């Protein structure tokens, strides 16, 4: 997420595991990104977009990107609290079926 501009740039993930049972010689893509002061960078697991609400709706990537854009002016600790609170409200007691991890860095 660039400091200047409203759009979130997304690098699409390849559908390959990074742990567990993987093929020998598995190849990963290398991405070079130029950051400027104030830019933010996020990594997330697929469990974030697969988080189910109590009525069975998935969070999905589009909603996650909207949430990140909504928090762009907050500090990173404030974003953590906001996203954690949102996830608990979204789940509303429903079972979490996958890991949920978002790592955010502001430059």
N, C-alpha and C positions, 0 to 999 in steps of 0.2 A: 504494500500500500504506500503509494508515494505521498510525501508531505504536501506536495502541490498537486491538486487534482482529486477528483472524487472517485475515479475508477480504481478497482482492485485488479491488479495483474495476477493471473493464475498460471502456474506451471502445472500442467496436468500430470498426474502420477501414472506410472506404468503399473499394470496389474501383476506385480511380482512380489514375492515375499522377501523380507530382508533377514528373516530368522527362521528357525525350524528346519523343515526339509526343503532344501533348495538344490537346484541343478549345479553340478560342478561347472566352473567356468562361466557362471551367470554374469551377464554384462549389465551395467547400470549406465544411465545417461548422465553426462556431466553438463551442468548449467553454470555459466558465468553471469553474474548479475552485478551491475554497478549501482551502489547505493549512495544517496546523498543525505546530508544531515536532516533529521526529522522523518525519514522513511521508516516504515515498519515492515518486518518480515515475520511470517507465521508458518509454522509447520503443524499439521494436524493428522491424527490417525483417522482411518475410515469410520471408526466408532462414533466420531462427532456427528457426521452426516447421517449415520444410521441410528441415532438416538430416537427412541420411540416415545411419543406422548401417551397419556393414559387412554386416549381414544384411537391408538394404533397408527398415528401419522408419524412419518419419519421427518427429522429436522431438515435434511438435504443440504447440499452445498450452497444453493442460492440463499437460503435463510442464514446459514453460517456467515456468508460473505456480507449480508445485510447487517448482521449483529456486529461484525468487526468494523464495518464502516460507521455504524452508529456510535462506536466507542472510540473513534479515531482521535478525539480531542482529550480523552482521559489518559491519565498516567497508566503505565503498565500494571502496577498493583491494583488500580481502580478497575482496569479491564478484567483482571483475574476475578475480582469479586463479582463484577457484573455478569460475566459469562458463567461463573459457578452458580450464582443465584438463578440465572435464566435456565440453566440445565435442570436444576432442582424443580423449578416451577413447571417447566416443560414436561418432565417425567411425571410429576404429580403422583409419586408413589409407585409408578410402573417399574417393572424389572429392567435393570440395565443389562444388556446382553453382550456388550463388547467394551473394550477399553476406550477411554476418552482421554485424549491428550492434545493440548494445544500449547505450542511453544512460541512465544512472541518476543521479538527483539526490536528495539527502537534504536536507530543510529543517530 
